Amino acid sequence: MDLTEIERRIVNRYQRGFPYEPRPFKAMADALGLTEELVLNTLADLRERRILSRVGAVIAPNTVGASTLAAMSVPQAMLDQVAAQVSAHPEVNHNYEREHHLNLWFVLAADDRDAVLEVIRKIEAETGLEVVELPLEESYHIDLGFRV
Amino acid sequence: MTELDDTDRALVAALAAGLPLVQEPYAEIGSRVGISETDVMARLRRLDDTGVIKRFGLVVQHRELGFNANAMVVWDVPDDLVGELGRHLSVYDFVTLCYRRPRRLPQWPFNLFCMVHGKDRNAVRAQIAILNEETDAGRYPNAVLFSRKRFKQCGARYGAAKETADIIPLDRNDRQIINNLQGGFPVCDAPFAEAGRELGLNEDEMIRHIRGMCDSGVLSRFGPLFNAERLGGEVVLAAIAVPADRFDDVAEAVNAHPEVAHNYARDHRLNMWFVVSAERPGRIDEVIAEIEAETGLHVYPMPKEEEYFIGLKVTV
């Protein structure tokens, strides 16, 4: 999807370091030489086009609550159905098919480790399939967002 | 680890759907959590400084930006060397995440994970080749797992009970506005001031609450509900019996028609129900024929024969 020059500048500059000021969109506008109204309208438009999912926080894993990565080996004919069963849990926030013997990969987050394991147990019971659970042990990367 | 209090958790939960796109978003979030704008900003700064917030800003949907190829690259690296290699791989700007996770033998022999995003698979393969050539990664057994179908992608929801994870808190004024305005909105020069008078809210407060509810998705829209038939258009309810394994694909094909307004799965042999509306007489039959041709499935139109009641309202 093509971005206008203004959209590109906003997206590249503000995926991190968003201002903690009473009028943050005005602070963005001042820094970019735009008006507050134009910044707000541009963001609303990006959201409408589903490019922007939100303006907000990316929380470090296992600080607020607990999260994990999990994978399942699902027979191809059952994949859509099992994926829907997995996605139906509100704790699941990413769920992708990947090209591997373990072909369904999802991330889930809940209030604590026990709650995470409880969701996994439920998914195993609902689907009759084993879930391979791969909790984070160490993170090496600082998430800077995407350059567009 | 940083100690979070209940207010921090409530703040993180209130931010799950993002900041409202209004001039003073921290004040708005504060009013939902019950703390001041200053307190919201101070808490966010502290969470940011202590690393609980990894980053704060625009969260974009990479697929919509054309980053369609997304590979999870994994290696099996000896435990005493994995940290050094992980930090080395993280330096590359096309590596968007890099983690160590446990092996689970026999199903899963790998312990180092990187996500690489790119515009197409060849570009991503070239980037992975760089990682394997320029670092020690190439020495170790590895696998590349490209993603295919995306079933779900949204922000993590923390700090809220499971059953209410998707429920957005409403204050007393929000509730009053919802309960009062579903039946009608004043048609006059200053309608927000007029509608607010009855609720004890001024014009600015009315606009702020309504905009907040639109932003958070509580209100899917704010405006008149047209009677399509009186405007000369047609509306028809239709249903299809869809084989379970084709449901998502058929839903996508149906939803691709701009004339389709609602589409729900229901528990019945006819398991997909949707509403088709069109301005021009005859267009509905065309849309139904198109859907039948695209899906190879029979569409059952169920035109309304007589209307007994309309005027859905919910009280909150």
Interface residues (C-beta under 8 A of the other chain):
Chain A: M1 L3 I10 V11 Y14 Q15 R16 G17 F18 Y20 E21 P22 R23 P24 F25 K26 E36 L40 L43 A44 L46 R47 R49 R50 I51 L52 S53 R54 V55 G56 A57 V58 I59 A60 T63 V64 G65 S67 L69 A71 S73 A77 M78 L79 D80 Q81 A83 A84 V86 S87 P90 E91 V92 N93 H94 N95 Y96 E97 R98 E99 H100 L102 W105 F106 V107 A109 A110 D111 A115 V132 E133 L134 P135 L136 E137 E138 S139 Y140 H141 I142 D143 L144 G145 F146 R147 V148
Chain B: M1 T2 L4 D8 R9 V12 L15 A16 A17 G18 L19 L21 V22 Q23 E24 P25 Y26 A27 E37 M41 L44 R45 L47 D48 G51 V52 I53 K54 R55 F56 G57 L58 V59 V60 Q61 H62 E64 L65 G66 F67 N70 M72 G83 G86 R87 L89 S90 D93 V95 T96 L97 C98 Y99 R100 R101 P102 R104 Q107 W108 F113 H117 A143 L145 F146 S147 R148 K149 R150 F151 K152 Q153 C154 G155 A156 R157 Y158 G159 K162 A165 D166 A244 D245 F247 D248
